[in-house]
Amino acid sequence: MAASPSCWPPPPRGFSLALCLLLVLLCCLAAPAAGELVRRVAGDDGPFFEPFNVTYDHRAVRIGGERRMLVSAGLHYPRATPEMWPSLIAKCKEGGADVIETYVFWNGHEPAKGQYYFEGRFDLVKFAKLVAAEVGFPVWLRDIPGIEFRTDNEPFKAEMQTFVTKIVDIMKEEKLYSWQGGPIILQQVRKPFSRLSDWYFIENEYGNIQSQYGQAGKRYMQWAAQMALGLDAGVPWVMCRQTDAPEQIVGDLKPHSTLAMPSTVMGLNQILTISQQYGLRIGMDGYADWGGPLPHRPAQDSAFAVARFYQRGGSLQNYYMYFGGTNFERTAGGPLQITSYDYDAPIDEYGILRQPKWGHLKDLHAAIKLCEPALTAVDDSPQYVKLGSMQEAHIYSTAKVHANGSISANAQICSAFLANIDEHKYVSVWIFGKSYNLPPWSVSILPDCENVAFNTAMVGTQTSVFTIESGSPSYSGRHNPLVLSLGDGSRYLSSTWWTFKEPIGTWGDSFAAQGILEHLNVTKDISDYLWYTTSVNISNDNVAFWRSKGVLPSITIDKIRDVARVFVNGKLAGSKVGKWVSLNQQVQLVEGLNELTLLSEIVGLQNYGAFLEKDGAGFRGRVKLTGLSDGDVDLTNSLWTYQVGLKGEFSMIYSPEKQGCSEWTQWSGMQKDDIQSPFTWYKTTFDAPEGTDPVAIGLGSMGKGQAWVNGHLIGRYWSLVAPKSGCTSSCNYAGAYSESKCQSNCGMPTQSWYHIPREWLQESDNLLVLFEETGGDPSLISLEVHYTKTICSRISENYYPPLSAWSHVSKGRASVNAVAPELHLQCDDGHVISKITFASYGTPSGGCQNFSVGKCHASSTLDLVTEACVGKDKCAISVTNDVFGDPCPRVVKDLAVEAECSPPSANKESRDEM
């Protein structure tokens, strides 16, 4: 039965090509005391700081007239909920970030021409008042006559200027620029190249593709810069990867400049190369795609890249991403990129600290800040010393340093970076009258040109093990649909489900046209789905011909993108996945009139390169029926009936308010036909897990589709399995980064767990609706909370003193006074250390979750660590004989500890039992 007209909403708002035009770097909530960037003032609505000017010179950004070494954390507000923002910002600050980088998403804020949206996850002003913002690119631009993106094109420039002006005006009205007492310190003139979900590389790499536009590209770049300057924002504008940027614009590789800022260093996918004159450049390889493994960049390699940047003269670098988050709704880019935007970032998709990466980088940032007096005092290039064939030092000092002599207690301000870029060997180098042992592919940081405060290859922070990891829980199969093997049936979400069959082909407002129309021109990106239906008349001679030859005819399409499905008389014949690949699908036709339906599906739009507006989607070339007795039939110019989207999608059967608008059938479950049934809607209700921990839903038992919770589209899901090969048990990260080096999740689904923000849940009767394309078993779906369950650390008594032990004295020198190293443990917010499962001071062996006691062991270790840590959210223990005694003299000892963290609900139960 068709839904009543009152149940039909306007077409859902889509997010399409997201073009970033404006980058804003924002001062974080300043730390108190001497190291603060700017002074805070009271007031929730501004001003947030005492007004201050932001300028720059050849060396660094100047805040209030002072040069600063800045660390920026990429955090994009639509990829989290507003309720998550305060905690995320606080974790960026605690991790040592000075500023927050974000985009302002054009396609999110202007979904239709002239219609602006600044609510919910797109509440830019709210986010800006917590820190502040950047810009994005909508699909309706494609429909403007004569438009060409990112070139000297008047229609495009007019729309771009209108939107950028609107954002700058809003920021001025809300007094969010630094000269107004707000947090915005930099903005970026950004050449658009991406969709909402995919903001590649270093910010603004138009220089990489400008040549493809010729002189029009150069004119456009100059116009964009002058347009930005004309807005009189009152803070510097930045263009990255733009060697010919105007003088009034900060460019990272501008000729005759020693300024090496800003640059994006981290991410999964950055390749480090060094330019002797201008600092470093960073490139990228790619994101996680459905059916592929997950890239991973170890903490040591991320730290190495960042340290080398500052060593070679950099002054501001941005982590893309520091928190990646989730591409909710249909905002994941493409083609074929997954819903998670976790990015292997220091803060994971759910807002939990990823250790040891977060902690190791926090220590790096602290070490760089200790060097800031020397780094900002040097006006020209640092003093360079060759220490070996693949070893070098960069010395920042107010006067020339004799590298072979010792640094006296009364010497000038001095900091040094010692690098070993040998990928395999430890090397001892002689400098400052001392010997320093450098691990392979590492940088040692000496804030006082004497004592090592930090080495990028030596991790001194904890490792965290989450309750949910990528690819877990285990799966019993390797083909779609997968079956979860959880063992405990009580963990399944629900045993009661209702179903609704999605019609194949035409179901509502459709239209007919001659020929194959381009997908986006028809759908305007209001849906991933576009149906093409035509009729084919088959003679008895053809049927007899196929029977006699034992063959079947085929439907061929020259090129398809991203997913194409072929239906004959309402039944699925086959599918093809790829980017502009050919399709050849055998079909079973009957005598007489046959209905042929093709379904084109978008799984993210093209997100990088030139001429994006011309990439399109759907089908290209000829559509033919081959294998007939009298030759092929070209169907390309036939009369096709077009239907945009799904009936359930446009009826909003995923909305709690629309549950009476469609006829659902209760599903008995466990029937093979039902489980394998494609193009089926499923719904159930469930209660939210107790507590406040982030929630994840396991959809590994399903095939491909989309999922809604209480009307919120949490994103696309797809249980494609990565190849079994390509992952190694150990990770050799040394050398130029490649995403294939340390990838994980081989032989498992690329993504099986999906984030449901707590803010979208109610205590009970939460509505879950799935649209399943290929078939799956919803009865095996599970719900879990995501938190750090196990924490472990191992620190040697010869490790560096804690960075907190460094104290500034006269002339910027520091003293650590032989403070013992410390082992630190920390649970998630609201959790406490409930149990010490292993503790040994001596010569323990193994690693996290596999520790064992060695021949040398202090028997009091477990009791001492338990007393120091259990019941606390964090603890610190000195690694010294003074605490544990000396179980084996003249032997270098380690302290290894493994602990369990308990969530708030478990803590409450424990208190109730006491």
N, C-alpha and C positions, 0 to 999 in steps of 0.2 A: 504494500500500500504506500502511496506517495505521501510524503510529509505535507502537512497543511501549510498554506502560504505564510501563516503567522510565525512559523518556526524558521523561516528562511532569513538569514541575516544578510547584511551587505557582504561582499566578497572579503575574505580575511586579508588583513594588511600584510604584504610580503616585504621581506628585506632582500635587497639585491646587491648589485655592485656597490661596494662601500668605498668611496674614494676619500682618502685622507688629505685634507687641505691645510689643516692648522694643527700644530703641536704646541701644547703648553706644558712647561715644566713648572711644578708648583712647590713652594717651600713646605716641607713637612712641618708638623707641630714641633717647634724648635725645642731642643734640649736645653735645660737650664744651665746657668753658670757660663764659664768663659767660652765654651765651644759653640754656643748657640749662633745660628745664622743671623737671626734678627730677634728683636725684643717683642714678646707677646704683650698684648693689652687685653683687657677684659671686654666681653661682649660677644654674644652668640651670633649676632647679625652683622658684625663688622663695625669698625675696622678690627682685623684680627691681629695686626702687628702695627708697631709704629711705622708710618710711611717710610719707605726706603727706595733708593734708586738702584737699578740694575743696569750695569754697563759691561763692557768687555774690552780687553786689550789683546795683544798678540799672544799672551800667555794663558789667560784664564778669564772666567766670568768674575766680575767685581760686584759684590753685594754690599751696599752701603759704603762703597769705595774700597773695600778690602777684597783682594784675590782669595778665591776659595777653591779647594779641591772638592768636587761634588760627586756624590754617588746617587744615581737616579733609579727608582724602581718602577718598572712598567706595570700598571694596574688599570685595566679598562673597565669602567663602571658598569656597562651593560652585561658583562660576563659574570656578574655577581648580583645579588639582591641588595637593595639599600640597607637592609638589616645587617648584612655582612660587611659593609664598607668600614665602619669604625674599627672593627677588629682587624681587618686586613691592613688598614693604614697604620694601626698601632704596631703590627708585626713588621711592617716595612721599616718603621722608625726604630724599633728594637733591634732590627737586623743591621742597622747602621746606614740606612738610606737618608739622604738629606732632602730629596725632592721626589715627587711622584710624577710620572709621565703617564698621560692618557690621551686617547683620541677623542674627538668630538665626531660622532658618526652621522654624516649627512643623511644617509638612507634611513637611519633610525629617527632623526629629528625632523625630517621633511619627507614623510612616506608618500605624500602626494604633493604636487606642485603648489606651493603657497600655503600648505596646511602643516603647521608645526606641532611637534609632540615633545613635551618635556615632563613626562610623568613616569612613575614607577622606576624601572631600571634605567630610564633615560632622563631622570631628574638631574640635569646637569648642574643647576644652581645648588641643589642640595649637596651634591658630591663636591662641587667647587668650594662650598663653605666648610667641608671637611678637609679638603686639600685644594684641588682644582684641575683644569681640563685640556682637550685637543679636537679634530674634525673628520667626517665620513662621506656616500655616493649612490643615489637612488636609481632604480630601473626606469622610472618615467623619463629620465634624461634621454634615453635611447629614442623616444618617440618624438622629440623636438626636431622639426624639419631642418635638414642640413647640418645637424650637430656632429662634431668629431671631438672625442675626448682628448685632453692633455696636449693640445696644440693650439696654434694661433687661429682659433675658431670663435667668431663673435657670439653665436648662441651659447656655446659652452662657457665662455668667459663671463657673459652676463649672468648666467645662473650661479656660477661659482662666486662671483663678487657679491651677489645678493645674499647668499647664505653666509659667507664669511663675515660680511658686514653685520648681519643679524647677530651672530655669535659674539663678535667683539662688542657690539652695542649692549648686549645683555650683560656681559662681564663688566662693562663700565657702569651700567645702571646698578649692578649689585655691589659695586666698589670692590672688585676682586683683583685688580692689578696692584702690584707692589707699591706704586706711588700713591695708591689710595688706601694703603694699609691692608691690602689683600695678599693672597698667597701666590699669585701668578707672576713668575719671574722671567720666563722665556716663552716664545711662541714659534711655531715653525711654519714657514711657507712650504707646503707639502704638495708635491705633484701626485695626484691621485693614481692609485694603481690597484686597489684591492676591494674585496668584499668585506662586509662587517666582521667576518670572522678572521680574516687573514691579512695581517699587517706585517709584511715581510721585512726582513733585514734591518739595516740602519735606516732611521727615519729619513724618508725622502730620497729615493734613489733614481730620480728622474734622469740624472746624468748617465745612468746605465743604458737608457733607451732613447735618449734625446736624438741621437744620430739618425734613428729611424724616421724621425719627423723632419729632418733637414733644417733649413733656415727657419721654418715655421715653428719648430720646437724651440729654437734659441729665442725667437721673438716672444714666444709664450712664456718662457722662463723669466725673461726680463720684465714682461708685463706683470706676471704674478708677483714678482718682488716689489715693483713700484706700486701695485695695487695694495699690497700689504702695508707698505710704509705709509701710504696715503690714509690709512685708517687711524693713524695717530693713537696707537694702543699704549705707547709710553714705556714699552719694554722691548728688549732686542728681539729681532726675528732671526730665525736660523734656517739655512738650507744645507742639508747634508749631501755628500757625494756630488757637489756642484762646484766645479773648479772655476767657473766663470760667473759666480754670484756677484752682484753689485757690492761695492765697498761698504754700503750701509747695512748689509746682511752678513751675519756670521756664517762662514762656510768652513767645513772641516778640512778641506784640502785646497785651500786658496793659495795660488802661487805667491812666493816671497813672504809667506807667513809661517811662524813657528807654532801657531795655535793649533792644537790637536784636540778639538772638541767640537760638538759632542760626538760620541760614537756609541753604538750599541754593541756590547760585548757578549752577553751570554747566550741564552737560548740553547735548544738542542742542537741547532743546526748552523752554528757559526764556525767558519774556518778562519784561523788566525794567520795573517801574513803581516809582515812588518815593512813599512816604508821608512827608510833611514831618515828622510827629511821631515816627514809629516806625522810620524807616529804610526798607528796601525790602521789597517782596514779589516773589516769583517765581512765575510760572505755567508751564504746559506746554502743548504742542500734541499730541505723539504720538510713537510709536516707528516704526521701520521695519517695514512690513508687506510680506508677499509680494506681488509685482507692483507695488510702488511704488518711487519714487526714494529715495535715501538723504539724510536731512537732514545739514547740515553747519553748524557754527558756528565761524567763523574765530577764531584766537587773539586778534586785536585786540578782537573783540566780547566774548569771554569775559572778557578782562582788564578791559574797560570796566565790565562788570557787577560784577565783584568789587571793583574800585577804588571804584566809586560806593557800594557797600555799606559799606566802611570809611570812606569820606568822610562819609557821612551818619550815622555813629554806630554802625555794626555792630562786633561784637567777636569773633564766631565764625561762620565760614561753612563749609559743607561742599560739596565737589564731588560731585555725583551725575551721572555717576560720574567718578572719577579713573582707575579701571580697571574696565571693564565686564565683559570676559570672555565666556564662552560659556554658553548655556543647554543644557548637555548633557542627554542622555536626552530626556524629553518635557516639560521644564520651561519651555519658551518659553511666554509668556503669550499672551493673545489678546483678541479673536479674531484669528487670522491673522498673528501676529507672528513674525519670522524667528528662526532659531536663534542667530545671532550677537547678542551683547549688547555689541558694540563701543562703541556710544554716542558715537563720535567723541571719545573720551576722550583725555586726555594720554598715557596708556599704552594701546596698542592691545590688541585681543582676544588677541593672542599673547604679550603681555608686552613688546613693543618700544616704545621711546619714539616718540611721534608728534610730529615736529618740523615747524613751529616752535612748536606749541601748548605742549608740555611746557616747553621752554626759556624761552618768553616768560612763561609763568605763574611759572616759577621765579624769574625776574628780578623780577616783580611782588611775589612773596612776600618776596623779600629787601628790596625797597624799603619794603614795609609794616613789616617788622621793624625797619628803620632808624627808622621813625616811632613805634615802640612806646612809648618813654619819654614822648613827648608825648601819644599817644593814651590812655594809661592814667592820665596825670596829670590830665587834664581830668575834672572831676566832673559837670559839667552838659553842656549842648549846646556844640558848637564855635562859635567866632566866625564869623559869616556875613558875607560881603562880596559884593555884587552887582557884577560886573565888566562886564556888558553885557546885552543883551536875552536872550541865551541862554548867558551865561557867568557862573560863580560860583566863589567860593572858600570853603573851610571851613578855618579855622585852629585848630589845637590848640596851646595855649600855657599856661604856668603863670601868665601875666599878660596883660592886654589888650595887643594889638599895634596900633600905628598903621600901618594898611595902606598908607598913602601914603609912609611913611618907610622908610629902609633898616634892615636888621637888623644891629645892631652885633655885633662879635666876642664881646662879653660879655653878650649878651642871654640872656633866659630860655630854657628848653627850648621849642622851637617847631618844628612841622611843618605843612605846608599841602598841600591838594589843590586844584588848579585844573581846573575842568571846562568844556569847551565842548560843549554838547549840540546845537549846530547840526549838522544832518546833512550839510551841503554845503560850508561855508566855513571856511577858515583864518581865525583871528582873533588879532590881537595885543592883549594886555591889559596894563594897568599896575598893578603892585602891588609893595610892598616897595622902591619906588624904582627898579624895573627893568621892562623890557618882556619879556613872555613870549609866544612864538608858539605857539598851540594849534591842532593839526590838528582837523578836524571830528570830532565824536563821539569825544572822547578826554578822558582825565584825565592831568594831569601831577602827579607826586608830588615834593614838595620836603621832604626829611627835615629840613633846617635852615632852612626858610622863605627860602631864597636860591637854592640850586642845584638844578636838575632832575636827579633820579636816574633817572627812568623816565617814559615816556609810553606809554599803552596802545595808541596807534595806530602807534607806531614800533617795528617788530620788529627786534631786533638779534641774533637767534639763527638757527641754521642751518635749512635746509629739508632733510628727508630723503625719499628716494624708495625705496619698498620693492620687493623682487623681485616681490611679488604685490600687486595693488591690487584694489579692488572692481570686479567686472565683467570683469576680465581673466582669461585671454587673450581674444582676439577670437572672435566667433561668426559662423558663415556664415549663420545663419538667425535668424528672429525669432519662431518658433513652437515649441511643444513637440512633440517633444523637440529640443533644440538640438544642434548638432554643433560640437565644438571644432575650430578651425583652427590647430593648433599647428605644423604643417609638419614637425616632426621627430618621426617615429614612435617614436624611441627614448625619448621622454619619456612615452609612454603607460604606464599602470600594468602592464597584463598583456594578453597575447593568448590566454590560456587561462582559460576560465570554465566554471562548472557552473551549471545552472539547476534550479529546482524550482517547479512550478506550484502556486499557491495556489488551493485550492478556492473556488468561488463559493457563498456561502450557508452552509448547514449542513454541518459537518464533524466535530463532536464532541459534547460535552455541551451540548445545546440544550434549550429548553423552549418550550412553546406557551402563548399567552395571547390572550384576546379584546381587540382594540383596540391602539392605538398607545401604547406605553410610553415614558416619558421616558428619554433616553439615559443620563444619569449614574446614575439610579436603578437601571438594569440593570447597567451596567459597573462601577460604583464606581471609575471612572477607572483600572482596571488595564490598559486598552487604549484607543487612539484610535478603535477600530473596533467598530461594532455592526451586525449583519445582521438585516434584517426580511424574512421570506419568506412568501408566501401563494400560492394557486393561483387562476387565473381561467379559467373555461370559456367558450370562444368558439364561437358557432354558425356554421354555414355561411352563414346569412343575413347576419351581420355582415361576414364576409370578402367576400361578393359586394357588399355595400353599399359597402365601402371601395374595391373595385376599380372599381365603376361611377362613383364620385365622384372617384376619383384622390386620395384623402386617406388619412391614417393616424390611428388613435386616439392619445390622449395620456394620460400619467399626470400628474396635478396634485397638488401638495402646497401647502397654504396658506402655510406658512413652514418654512424649513430653516436650519440653522446647523451647521457652517461649510462642509462639503462634503457633498453628497448625490450618490450615483451610482445609476442605474437599470439593472438587468439584466433581460433577458427570456430565459428558457430558457438561462441561463448565459452570455449574451453582453451586453457593455456597450452600452446604448442611448444613454446620455448622462449628463452631470454638470451640477451647479450649485454655484457658490461664492458665499458671502455670509453676512451676519449677519441672520438672520430675514427672508430674502427668499423670494419665491414660486418654485416650480418648475413648469414646464410642458414635459414631454418627450414628443415623439412616439415611439411604439414600434411594432415590427412583431410582430403576433400571428398565430398560426396557428390553424386550426380545431382544436377540442378543448381539452384541458387545457394551460394555459400556466403556467409557474412565473415569478412576479414576485418579484424580490429587490431590496430597497432597502438601500443601505449608507449609514449615517451615520458621518461622520468628524469628530472634534474636532481642531482645529488651535489649541490654546491656549484656556484658559478666560477668561471675562470677568474683568477685573482692576481695575476701578475703578467706584465708584458705590455707591448704596444697594441693599439687598436682593439681594446677590449670590447668596444661597442659593436665590433664586427664579428666577434667570436660566435655568439649565439648559442643555440642548443637545439636538440631534437634530431632531425634527419637531414642529410644532404645527398644530392645526386639522385640516382634513379631507384625506384621501387619496382621490382619485377616479380612475376610468377614464372618460374622456370620448370623445365622438365615435362612440358606438355607434348603431346604427340605431334602437333603441328608447329612447334616452336614456342619461344618465350612470349609472355604477354607483359607489356610495359604498363604498369598501373600508375605511374607518376602523375599523369595528367587526368586521371579519372576523377569523378565527382566524389569527394570525401566529406563525410559528416564529422564535424569537430565538436568535442565536448571538453570543456575545461574543468579539471578537478574531479573530486569524488563526491558522490551524493552525501555520504556521511559527513564529509568535511564541510560542505556548504550548508548542511542541515544543522551543523554544530552539535552533533550527537555526543561530542566529548564534553559539552558544557553541562554543569549540574542543573541549570535552569531549563535545559532543552530535553530532559529525559522523557518527557511525554510526547515528543514529536516523532519518534520512530518506534517501530515494533521490534522489540528485542525478544529473542527466544532463549529460554534457560538451557544451558549446555550441560549435558550429562557427564561429559568428560571421558577420557581414557578410550575413546573410539578412534581408531586409526584414521578413518575418513575425515573426522572432525579435526584431528590434530594436523593432518596434511592439507587441510582445506585452505587454498589461497584466497586472497581478497575477502577477508573476513574481519569484521569488527568484533572486539571482545570488551566486555566491561565487568568490573567487580567493585566491591567496596572493601576497605581495610582500615584498621586502626593504626594510628601513628605509633612508632616505637617510643618507649618512655625516655625521658631525659631531654637533653638539648644538643646531643651530638649530631653531626651531619648525617643525612640519610641517603642510602644508595639502593637502587632497585636492580636486581640481577635479571637481565633479559636474555641470557644465553640460551634458553630453551626455545626462543622464538627465532624467526627467520629474518625478515626485513620489514621495516615499517616506521610508524611514528607513535609516540606515547604521550598521553595527556594525564595530568593529575589535577583534579578539581578545576578543570578547564584550562590549566596552564600546559602549553606544549613544552615538554622537557627536551624534545629534540628528536632527531632521527635515530633509529637503532638498526643494526645490521650485524649478524653473527658470522661474518666472513672470517675464515681462519687463515692466519698467516702461514707461509711456508715453514716446514719443519727445520729447514737448514738456514744458516746465517747467523745464529746466535752461538756465543761461546761461553764456557763456564767461567772464564776470567776475562777481565777487560784490560787490554793494553792501550791506554789512551794517549800515550806519548806520540808526538808528531802532529801534523796537520789534522784537524778534526774531519771525520767523515761519519755520517749517520750510521754507516754499516759497521763501524768499529765495535761499539759496545751495545748494540741493539738487543732488545729482549722480547719475550712473548712469542717466540717462534713456535709454530704448531698449535697456537691457541687463538681464540678470537681477538681481533685488534682491540675491541671494546665490548665488554659484557656488563659492566656496571655503569649506571647512569645516575647523576646527581638529582635528587629531589630536595630543593631548598626547604628547610624547616618552616619558613614563612608561608609556604604554599600548603601546609598541612594543618588539619584540625585534629582534635584529640581522637575522634572516631568518625566513621562513615565517610572516609575519604574516597572519592570516585576516581578509579583508574580506568582509562579507556585506551585500547590499542587498536591501531589499524595494521593488520598483518597481511603482507603481500604474497609470501611464498609458503606459509604454513609453519606452525609451531605449536608447542604445548604450553598454554598459559598456566596450567595447574602446577607447573614446576618453577614458576617465577618466585623469587624470594626477595625479602627486604632485610637490609642490614644497616646497623649504624657504623659509621666510619670514624675511627679514632686510633691513636697510638696505643697499642696494647703492650708491646715489649720495647724496652730501651736498654741499650748496652753501650759500654765504652771501655777502652783500654788505653792507659796512659803510662808511659815510662817515667821512672824517676829522673831520667836525663832530658825529659821534654822541656820546652821553654816555659818560663814563668808565666802565670796568667797575665794577660794584657792589662788587666786592672791594676797590676802592681807597678806599672810604669807611672812615674809622676814627673811632671814638667818642673824643671828648676831653671836657673838663670841661663840665658842664651839658648834656650830651646833644647838643652841636653836632658837626658833622662837617666834615672837610676832605678835598678830593679832589686838591688841589695840581696841577690842570691835567694829570692823567694822560691819556695818549692812549687813545682807544678801542681795543678789541681785537676781532679776528675769531676766533671759536672754532669748531672742528670736532671732532666726536666720533662714533666708530663704535659699533656694538652691543658688548656684552660679548663678549670673546674675539676680536673682529675688529680689524683694523688698517687704516690708510690705506695702500692699495697703490699708488695712482697719483694724481697731480694732472692732471686732464684739461683744466683751464682755470685761468689765474690772470692777473689784470691789475690793476695799480694805476694809476689815471688816470681815464678817462671811459668805462668799459666800458658796453655796451648789452645789452638783453635780460634774461632771467631764468634761473632754474635750468633746466639742460639746453638752454639756448638763448642762452648768453652769447656775446658777440663783442667784439673789441678795438675801442676807439674811437680818435679822432684823437689823444688823449693817452694814452700808455702807457709805463710803466717797463719797459724790456726785461729787467731782472733779476728781475722778479716771479716767474716760473715757477721759476727756480732757487732763489730764496730760500724760497719756500713749500714746494717739494719738500724742501729740506734741513730745514726746520722741522717737517714733518709726516709724510713717508712713513716707514712702519715703526712708527708710533706709533698707539695707540688714540685719542688725542685730542691736540690742539695748540692753541696760542693765538699770534696774531701781532698785534703793535701796528700800527695803521693810522696811519702817520705818515711824513713825509719823512725822518725820522731813520733809518728802516729801508730805504726804497726809493729815496731821493733824490727830487728834485722834477722830474718830467717836464714840468710846465706851471705855472709860477708864476702866482699870483693866480687860479687855478682850483681850485674845491673838487673834491677827488679821492675816488674810492671804491676800495675793494679788493674785487674779486669773485673767488671761488674755487669751483671744482667739483672734487670728488674722488671716487674709488671706494674702497669698503671691501671687504675680502676676508674670507670666512669662515675658521674655523680650519683646515679641510681644505686650502684653497688656500694658506694660510700655511705649512702643514707641507710641502706639495709644493715651495713655493718654497725653503724651507730645505734640503730634501733635494737640490735641484738645485745648491745653492751649494757 
